[in-house]
Amino acid sequence: MSRLRARKIEFLRRRLLRKSHPRLHATLILLLTGVAGFLTSVVLLRLGISPMWLRYPVAILFAYGVFLILLRVWLSLSRPRYWELDDAADITVEVISDLPQGGDADFAGAGDFAGGGAGGVWEESVSTVTTGTTNSASSTGFSFDLDLEEGWLIVIAIVAIIAGAIAALYIVYIAPALLAEILLDGVLLAGLYKQVKSIEHRHWLSAALRRTALSAILVAVFFGVAGYAMQTTAPQARSVGEVWKHFGDH
């Protein structure tokens, strides 16, 4: 990425944070995306695709397509609102004066965001499930080995769901930079910014895919793992609700 393009993205990121609520917008987009994924899963189930390990990833990938469409809608609504041509001549001066020496602060803590929390959740869940299954073996008559196996599968499902949620929420974390780059590319594509002709032109979709595709793939993989673990625990179950009912009956 050229320095000029990076400066324009940084300028728009700061402007969005001052004049708008990019993380709130990204949250609303993700909520609508989640609704689309849920409805897709329901339709697939009605069509006879009952295995959760298959249905959930397919629904999530379809929902990701809806997510990209919603980003395009956001761009159409935001482009005239946040881009005033009268300000275009002042962009370079403002960016140079405001740009921090250390780069974009939004990405400084990305490793910490995706990292440390999962271990504590895993250890706490393992200890809780191990204790619970031991008590269950003595009170219900099920063998210790069977309860322990089911307990580990449920722990895997829970951890996978949490990891998938973190991968999805990462998009909210990077929303200011993501939406700023999409907005810049949308403005350039529409020919609204002609003052600096040397800036690198890209399609807005390439930035959206580059910044979010990995998160979508991780969400699909994690939910596929969760679906497989739950399906193994309760082979007759076709949804999370039926898995919950399976354990309730025990």
C-alpha positions in Angstrom: 0.0 0.0 0.0 1.4 3.4 -1.0 2.0 6.1 1.6 -0.5 8.4 0.0 -3.2 5.8 0.1 -2.4 4.9 3.7 -2.6 8.6 4.6 -6.0 9.0 3.0 -7.3 5.9 4.9 -6.0 7.2 8.1 -7.6 10.6 7.5 -11.0 9.0 6.8 -10.6 6.7 9.8 -10.2 9.7 12.1 -13.0 11.5 10.4 -15.4 8.6 10.9 -14.5 8.3 14.5 -15.1 12.1 15.0 -18.4 12.4 13.0 -19.9 8.9 13.1 -20.0 5.6 15.0 -18.2 3.1 12.8 -18.1 0.3 15.4 -21.9 0.7 16.0 -22.5 0.5 12.3 -20.4 -2.7 12.0 -22.3 -4.2 15.0 -25.6 -3.5 13.3 -24.3 -5.0 10.1 -23.1 -8.1 11.9 -26.5 -8.5 13.7 -28.3 -8.5 10.4 -25.7 -10.9 9.0 -26.4 -13.2 12.0 -30.1 -13.1 11.3 -29.4 -14.0 7.7 -27.3 -16.9 8.8 -29.9 -18.2 11.2 -32.7 -18.0 8.6 -30.4 -19.8 6.1 -29.8 -22.6 8.6 -33.6 -22.9 9.1 -34.2 -23.1 5.4 -31.4 -25.7 4.9 -33.0 -27.8 7.7 -36.4 -27.6 6.0 -34.7 -28.8 2.8 -33.4 -31.9 4.6 -29.8 -30.9 5.4 -29.9 -31.9 9.1 -26.2 -32.4 10.0 -25.1 -29.4 12.1 -21.5 -29.8 11.1 -22.5 -29.2 7.5 -25.4 -26.8 7.8 -23.7 -24.2 10.1 -20.7 -23.5 7.8 -22.9 -23.3 4.7 -25.2 -20.9 6.5 -22.3 -18.8 7.7 -20.7 -18.5 4.2 -24.1 -17.5 2.8 -24.4 -14.9 5.5 -21.0 -13.6 4.6 -22.3 -12.8 1.2 -25.1 -10.9 2.9 -22.5 -9.1 5.0 -20.7 -7.9 1.8 -24.0 -6.7 0.4 -24.7 -4.7 3.6 -21.3 -3.1 3.4 -22.2 -2.0 -0.2 -25.4 -0.5 1.2 -23.5 1.3 3.9 -21.1 2.7 1.3 -24.0 4.0 -0.8 -25.6 5.7 2.2 -22.3 7.0 3.7 -20.5 8.3 0.6 -22.4 11.5 0.2 -22.7 12.1 3.9 -19.1 11.8 5.0 -17.3 13.0 1.9 -17.5 16.7 1.3 -15.6 17.9 -1.8 -14.8 21.2 -0.1 -12.6 19.3 2.4 -10.7 17.4 -0.3 -8.0 20.0 -0.8 -7.2 20.0 2.9 -6.8 16.2 3.2 -3.1 16.0 2.7 -2.3 18.8 5.2 -4.5 17.4 7.9 -3.3 13.9 7.5 0.4 14.8 7.6 -0.2 16.9 10.8 -2.4 14.3 12.5 -0.7 11.0 11.5 1.1 9.4 14.5 4.7 8.4 14.1 4.0 4.8 15.3 1.4 4.1 12.6 -2.3 3.1 13.0 -3.1 2.6 16.6 -6.1 0.4 15.7 -3.9 -2.5 14.8 -1.4 -2.2 17.6 -3.2 -4.6 20.0 -4.7 -7.0 17.4 -2.7 -10.0 18.7 -3.8 -9.4 22.3 -7.4 -9.1 21.1 -7.5 -12.5 19.5 -5.2 -14.3 21.9 -5.1 -14.6 25.7 -8.7 -15.0 26.7 -9.4 -18.5 25.3 -7.0 -20.4 27.6 -8.7 -19.2 30.8 -12.1 -20.2 29.4 -10.8 -23.6 28.4 -9.3 -24.4 31.8 -12.4 -23.2 33.7 -14.7 -25.1 31.4 -12.7 -28.3 31.7 -12.6 -28.1 35.5 -16.4 -27.4 35.7 -17.3 -30.2 33.3 -15.0 -32.7 34.9 -16.4 -32.1 38.4 -20.0 -32.1 37.0 -19.6 -35.4 35.1 -18.0 -37.1 38.1 -21.0 -36.2 40.3 -23.4 -37.2 37.5 -21.8 -40.7 37.2 -22.4 -41.5 40.9 -26.0 -40.1 40.9 -27.5 -41.2 37.6 -25.8 -44.6 37.0 -24.1 -43.7 33.7 -20.6 -44.9 33.3 -17.8 -42.5 34.1 -16.2 -42.9 30.7 -19.4 -42.1 28.8 -20.0 -38.9 30.9 -16.4 -37.8 30.5 -16.6 -38.2 26.7 -19.8 -36.3 26.5 -18.4 -33.6 28.7 -15.3 -33.1 26.6 -17.4 -32.9 23.5 -19.6 -30.2 25.0 -16.4 -28.3 26.2 -15.1 -28.4 22.6 -18.4 -27.2 21.2 -18.5 -24.3 23.7 -14.9 -23.3 23.1 -15.5 -23.4 19.3 -18.6 -21.2 19.6 -16.7 -18.7 21.7 -13.8 -18.7 19.3 -16.2 -18.1 16.4 -17.8 -15.2 18.2 -14.4 -13.6 18.8 -13.5 -14.0 15.1 -16.8 -12.3 14.2 -16.4 -9.5 16.8 -12.9 -8.8 15.4 -14.6 -7.1 12.5 -16.2 -4.7 14.9 -12.7 -4.0 16.4 -11.2 -3.1 13.0 -14.4 -1.3 11.8 -13.0 2.2 11.6 -10.1 1.2 9.3 -12.2 -1.2 7.3 -15.0 1.3 6.7 -12.5 4.1 6.0 -10.8 2.1 3.2 -14.1 1.0 1.7 -15.3 4.6 1.7 -12.1 5.8 0.1 -12.3 3.2 -2.7 -16.0 3.9 -3.2 -15.3 7.6 -3.6 -12.4 7.0 -6.0 -14.6 4.5 -8.0 -17.3 7.0 -8.3 -14.9 9.7 -9.5 -15.8 12.1 -6.7 -12.2 12.7 -5.7 -10.2 14.1 -8.6 -7.8 16.4 -6.8 -5.2 13.7 -6.3 -5.0 11.6 -9.4 -1.9 9.7 -8.3 -3.6 7.8 -5.5 -3.9 4.0 -5.9 -7.3 2.9 -7.2 -8.9 -0.3 -5.9 -12.4 -1.7 -5.9 -14.0 -1.5 -2.5 -14.8 -5.2 -2.5 -11.0 -6.1 -2.5 -10.5 -4.2 0.7 -13.6 -5.8 2.3 -12.4 -9.3 1.4 -8.8 -8.7 2.4 -9.8 -7.5 5.8 -12.8 -9.8 6.6 -12.6 -13.0 4.6 -10.3 -14.8 7.1 -12.6 -13.9 10.0 -15.6 -15.4 8.0 -13.6 -18.6 7.3 -12.7 -19.0 10.9 -16.3 -18.5 12.0 -17.4 -21.1 9.6 -14.7 -23.6 10.7 -15.3 -23.0 14.4 -19.1 -23.4 14.1 -18.6 -26.5 12.0 -16.4 -28.0 14.8 -19.1 -27.0 17.3 -21.8 -28.7 15.2 -19.7 -31.8 14.8 -19.1 -32.1 18.6 -22.8 -31.5 19.4 -23.9 -34.0 16.7 -21.6 -36.6 18.1 -22.9 -36.1 21.6 -26.5 -36.2 20.5 -26.7 -38.0 17.1 -30.5 -37.5 16.8 -30.3 -33.7 17.4 -30.6 -31.3 14.5 -30.2 -28.0 16.4 -28.7 -26.5 19.5 -32.1 -26.6 21.2 -32.4 -30.3 20.6 -28.9 -30.9 22.0 -29.9 -28.9 25.1 -33.1 -31.0 25.4 -31.0 -34.2 25.1 -29.0 -33.3 28.2 -32.1 -32.1 30.0 -33.7 -35.5 29.5 -30.7 -37.1 31.1 
